[in-house]
Amino acid sequence: MKLHRLLLTILVFISMMTAGRLIWLDLFKPSDQPYAANGRLDLHGWKAESNATITLDGEWEFYPGVFLMPQEQERRPLSEPAAKVNIPSNWNKWVQPGSQTPYGFGTYRLTIQVDAENEVYSIYVPSVRSSSELYINGKRMASSGRPASTAQAYRAENLPYVATFMANEQRIIELVIQAANYSDPRGGGLVRSLKFGTDEAIYRERQLSMGMQYLTTAALLIQIAYLLIIYAIERKKFWLYFALALLCLTIVMLNSSEDKLMHQWLTIPYAWGYKILCLSFTVLMYSLMHMTSDQLTAAWRTPVVRAYKGLAVVGILAGIALPTRSSETLQYVIFLCAAPIIILLVVSVLRTAMRGMISSLLQLLAFLAFTNHLLWWFIFILTGIKVIFYPFDLMLAMVLSSSIWIRRYYVMYTEQKELTARLEEINRRKDEFLANTSHELRNPLHGMIGMSQVVLEREKEIISDTSMRELETIMDVGRRMSFMLNDLLDTVRLKDNSLRLQIKEVALQPVVSGVMDMIRFMTNGKPIVLKNRVPDRLPNVLADENRLIQILFNLLHNAVKFTHQGEVAVEAHIEKDKMFVAVSDTGVGMDKETQRRVFEPYEQAGAMNGYEGGFGLGLSICRQLVELHGESIEVRSAPGQGSRFIFSLALDPGGEAKGAAVQSQTTQEHTGAVAAMNREYPHSTGLIPYMELAPARAEPVKRYVKDKPRILAVDDDALNLNVLTALLSEEDYEVVAVTDGEEALGLLQDQEWDLLITDLMMPRMSGYELTRLIREQYTMPELPVLVLTARTRPEDIENGFLAGANDYVTKPVEARELRARVQALTQLTSSSRERIRMEAAWLQAQIEPHFFFNTLNSIAALHAVDPEQMLLLIGHFADYLREKFKFQNVGELIPLRDELTLVRSYLFIEQTRFDWLQVQWEIDEGLEVRIPPYSIQPLVENAIRHGLKKVKQDAAIKIKIAKQEDGVEIAVSDNGIGMEEEKAAALLKSGPGQGIGLRNIDLRLNRLYGAGLNIKSAPGAGTTVSFVVFVKL
């Protein structure tokens, strides 16, 4: 909207609201309003019977520091003339002559002359700060609080009240108001206009004013409830803060208006009236801040919100803790803090209105109406004018706001209706597409299954066992695809109500046996037992045999899928002329929420347990087929305790049990049922070929060929493992397949592997968890992990790498791509191991020159002194050199005695050179184990060179080799200088200046046993380096 049009709209709207307010004032303005002069008001000639009211404004008599009417406290004599003060106004400059203060006490007096002696009059007193008593012709008529000459005897209360009376015989009304204020810092006395008129007129005006306030309050509460409902639907905090702001405004209005309705409903102490006011203003400011915070830039938003949150907390605490006299100052501070928010709110509303949208313009007009109400309210408070409550600008603001929300939801409803129509059309097209796709896929699928079976039967005497297993895998995959296509077609038929049942008598027991034969292929690789517990001699049931087979197949398929081990069983019993069939399993089970939605279309309960696959239609089709039979199906389950699906069937009223004859015809019945199912789909005869399937049995453990890379494959689906094994078998790999992550972890401890290939979604332990556990023991080069899964979302791929995977491949994968990635990762393992081996070989081959020359010098020195010792030294030096060079091309493990020979020779040479060196041996007997080469001597050398040489006196080294339950512990200890824990931990880390000796030993031990060196040391307390060789003794 252009600026000049916007300004014109604002001007016209404000003019209309102002005109309405002025008309309201004129309607209730007293005609011929008289004013008091010199403490007297002459109402001769005023028509009281006209039901009009007047204000008692004008010049009143005021006696500061004096109570004219009898009081318990002392009274000053009326020696001084009364002051003449204009009402309404505060008494700050009168109550204590010579000083400006709101605190003190005094008496107001006005004499009113009327025409009628028998007329019943009333006076409405809206506010006297902060306590008052009203006397008419010397008689006490009403009061608010307890005025007194001292603050201790005074009780504050400033509530409106009405007094009703008649004039005396002289037709004079002497009006006396005694007031006291020791609480309100703004000003005391008669600060509002008093209303005078007949009893009926005062009652009528007051009820009209209160009725308008009740109406406005109800409208505001309705708006608040509406905003809370919107917040509950949208969960957008703007609506919550908007409702909170309106609630605070309502509280302020009820607490601060002249009628003070809140005090009429609730008993609220005087001090808490001000506290509630300050708290309401604080929360209102905080709510407005949150409503407008989106208008701030991102850099400003957070610090501003935090600052106002702190101010709000301070405001709330101050509002509760500060005394009444400080409330006015606190309110000014709150208004000052709220000024930036109000400015931001105005700018935001104007900026929104400039966009030209109708809702934005309505929002601006509502804001103007609300602002207009507040401005007039402040004007009346400042001037003390008493008028009947005017609700129409607030009502207009609420009507405009409601119209915005109604229009908004009407637009949303229209869009939702159009979207629903589009979604229904898309859903219809989706069903058509699925049906057409299913029909188109059935023919090539039929060809794949049929040709595979023909080749398998014709060439079974020629082709190898491996080829036979791969052809069987192809047929298993084809059957799975066939069942999924059947589900899609049946879903469309059920939705269109085009599926018709052929009800006849059916024997249940042979049907169950046949379906179990059909489902048995899914148990390959799983320790699951299928049990048919349906009794032989049961009456027949009335059912469509093909659809009964489909119901049982889907339930058994679901049971086998979600059962890792145990049994899947079918039972049946008769109860109340119905056959109840139960399919139970010992699988993962379901919680209450899953049970509630498990029969819904496209629901897949397995996602929470790590299972995936399928369309989620099987159980939905089961329920619909059972209901087509006029029966029902239910599920009973608990997490970790398996599931039990129970459905009912009608009994054949004239049927008899078929007995053993039925059992002998099981295979023929099953074959006939399969043929009948194929006839349901005329485009693909023989889609589900019948085969005799052997019971599930465990695969034999493969024996490794030493030079072949070893691959461990993990997937809960045996078919996927068969396909993976077939793809890699030609590449000279040794592949071991397992269906569980825990079993994979066990094999990792028993063997050394070059690569692990894992699926992600598996029961009990997901691929993510398996990878994380592997990374706790192996680095990425030591044991690469390849994730092979059907999940293709970016977050799945990211989580796979974050868990520690080296590579990620999605299904279906090209064979060449898979083989290339596997080759790259196995070469990575080989390179890592070769690097560690070369480091160890280098360490074994090198001899430091100074050690070599020092040993020769020792031999030369002993030649003249101790020839026998010289010969022993030469012998040990020869043993040392022999052992040092013997290990270079030896395998990963050597006998413990060979390593100890090297250690003893080295220690003899060092003891010959250093007479202060003491050696202690503690070796258990009967230890015939193999350990990594060059794993003890470097520890001994490090202990002497870095720990003992700096001590010398009483320097000792101890080599301890002890049996344990799970292996042998080897420890090298010294009583040298020791080191800090941080320095000890850094010895096993790579980095500048770090050697490779201890780190190489640690890497080799970790790779072989899953645990490396353990270093314990403390300054001045020596060092112990130990490790465990895990072997069975």
C-alpha positions, 0 to 999 in steps of 0.5 A: 500500500502506498504511504499516502493511502496508508496515512489517509486510512489511519487519519480516517480511522482515528477520526472515527474513533475520536468522534465515537468517544466524544459522542459517548462523553456528550451522551452522559455529560450532565446538562446545566452542570453546576459547580461548587463555590466557597464550599457550597453547591446550589441545586435550586432549579435542578431537575433531579427527576430527569434521572440525570447525574452531576459531578460535585466538582468545584470549590470545596472547604478543606481542613488540613490536619483536622477531623471534623467528625468525632474521632478517637484521635486528638482534633485541632480546634477550628480556629483557622479558616478552611482552605478552598480547594478545587475538586478533583485534585490532590491535596499535596500543597494543602495537607501540610501548610508550608510543605509539598507532600502527599502524606497527612490527613484532613477533612473535606466539606461541601454543603448542597442545597436542593429543592426536594426534601423527600427525594432519595439521593446517592453519591458515588465516591470512586477514589479517595487516597488512601482511606476515607469516611463519608458523613451526611448531615453528621451521620456516618454513611460509608467508608473505605479503609480507616483514616487516622491522624497517625500512620500506625492507627491508619488502614489503607484502602481505596475502593469505590462506594455509594451512599444513599440518603435524604436531605434534612428539613431545611433541604440541605445536605452537609457532605463531609469526607474525612481522608488520610494518606500515608501510603500512596506517593502520587497524591492524596485526597479527592483525586476523582470526580464524585457523582451525585443524583437520585438513587435510581440515576446513580444505580443506572449509571454504575450498572451501565459502567460495570456492565460495559467492563464485564462485557469487555472482560468477557471478550478479552477472556474469549480472545485469550482462550482463542489464542491458547487454542491456536498455540495448542494447535500450532505450538508457536510461542508468539500466540502464547505470549500474545495471550499472556499480554492480553491476560496482563492487560485484563488484570490491569484493567480490572485492578485499576479502573474506577470500579475496581472489579477485581477487588469486588470479586476477591479480597485483596489487601491494599499493598498487594493491589499495587504489587499485582499492578507492577507484576502485570506491567512487568509480565506485559513488557516481557510478553511484548518483547517476545512478540516483537523479538523476531523483528530484531536481527539475529545478532541483536535478538539473543542479547536483547532477549537475555537482557529483558529476561533479566529485567523481568526477573528483577521487576518481579522480585522488586514488585514483590519486595518493595513497599507501596510507597516505591510502587510509583517509581517502579512503574516509571522504571517499567514504562521506561524499559518498555519504551524501546519495545513499544517503539519496535512494536509500532515500527513493526505494525507500520512496516507490516501495513506497508506490505499492502495485505488486508490482514496487515492493514487490519492488524494496524487498525486493531493496534490503533484501536487498542492504543486509542483506548489506552490514551483516553484511559490515561487522559481520564486518570490524569484529569480525574474525570469520572465517565461511564466506561467506554468499551467500543474501541477495545471491542473494535480492536478485538473484532479486527483481531478476530477477523484477522484470525478467522480470515487466516484460518479460512484461507488455511481451510480453503488451502487444506481442502484443495490440498486434500483433494489433490492428495486424494487424486495423487493417492488414486494415481498412486494406487493405479501406478502400484497396480499397473507396476505390479502387473507389469513386474509379474511376467518377468518375475515369473520368467526368472523364477520359472527358468531358474527352477527349470535350470536347477532341475535339469542341470542338478547333476552337472552344476556345482553345489555353489551354483545350485545354492545361488540358483536357489537364492534367486528363486527365494528372492523371486518368491519374496518379490512375488509376495510383495507384489501380491500385497500391492494388488490385494491392497488395491482390490480391497480399497476398491471393494473388488475382491470377492470371497469363495466361501467353502468348507476348509480343513485347517490343519493341512492348510497350516502345514502347507503354508509352513512349507512355503515359509520355511525358506525364510528360516535359513540361517536362523535357529527357529523351529516352525511348529504346527500344533493344530489338532488333526481332528478339528471340524472344518471352517467356512473360509475362502481357502486361498485367502486363508492361506494368504492370512496364515502366510502373512502372519507366519512371514511376520513372525519369522521376520521378527524372531531371531531364535526360538519358535513360531507356532500355530494353534487352534481351538474351538470356543462358542461355535467359532474356531480361534487360530493363534500364530505365536512367536518368541520374537522381539514383541511390541509395545502398546503404541505399536499394537495400536497401529500395527494393522494400519496400511504401510505401518512398519513396526520393525523400524524401532527394533532394527528391522526393515524391508517390505511395504508394511501391508501384510497385517493390514491385508490380514485384518481386511481379509478376516473382516471380509469373512465377518470375523476379527483379529487381535494381537497380544504382545509385550516388548521382548516377550514375543507376539500372539496374533489371534483371529476367528473363523466360522465353523462348518455346521455340517462338517466332521473332522477328517482325521488321518485321511486329511493328514495323508493328503497334506502335500496334495492339498498344499499343492492345490492351494498354491495352484489356486492362488496362481489362478487368482492372477491369470497373467502369471501362472505358476508364480509361486512354484512348490518346492520341497525345502529342507529344514533350516540348518546351520552353515558349517564353519569355514576353514581359512586358507592362510594367504586369502584375505578374511572377510566377516559379513554381518546381516540379519537376512540370510539371502543377502549373505548368500548374495554377498558370498556369491559376489566375492567368492570368485575374488579369492576371499574367505567369507564368513557370514553371521546374522548377528552383531554379537556373534560377529564380535565373538569371532573378532576375538577368535580370528584375525580379519582383513575386512568387516562388511555389515548391514545397518538395521539389524535386531538386537545390535545395529550396524552403527553400534557394532561399528562403534564397538569395533572402533573401541578396539581397532583403528580404521586401518587395522580393521576396515568396516564397509557398510552395505545397506539399503538405507540411502538417506544422507543422515544415514550415510553421515551416521555410518561414517561418524560411527567409524565406517571406512566406506558406505555402499548402498543396495543394490550394488554393482558387483564390480563396484563392490569388489573394487571397494573390498579390494581397496579396503583389504589392501589398506589392512595389509598395508597397515600390518606391513608397516607395523611388521617393518617397524618391528623388523627395523627395531630388531635389526638395529644395534646402537653403535655406542652399545656395540663399542662399549661391549667390545671395550668391556671384552678388551678390558676383561682380557687382562683382568678376568679371562673367564668373565671375558669368555662368558661375555663373548658368549652372551654377546654372540647369543645377543647378536644371534637372537637379534638377527634371527627374528627378521623374517619370522612370523608374528609369534615366537617361543617365549624361551627365545625372547628370554634368551635375548633378554638374559644376554642383554642383561648379562652384558649390561651387568658386566658394564655396570656393577650397580645393576641388580636383576630379579627374575620371577617366572612361573614354571611350565610356561610354553607359550608364544609371544610377539618377537622383540616385545620384552627386551625393549622394555628392559632396555628402556628401564635401564637407560631411562630409569636406572642409570640416573639412580645407580645406587641400589638400582634393580630391575625385575622381570615377572612372568606369571600365569593367569586364568586367560593367559600370561602376564609379563611385567618389567619393573624398575625402581628408577626415577619414574615419571608423571602420568601425563608423560607415561601416557604420551609414550604410546602416542605418535608425534614429533620426538616420539620413538617407535619402540614402545608404540610399535609393541603396543600396536602389535599387542592391540592387533593380536590380543585387543589390549596393549601395554599398561604403564604405571609410574610415579616420580621417584617410585619407579616404573612398571610396564606390563602386558597380557598374552591371551592364550589357553594354558 
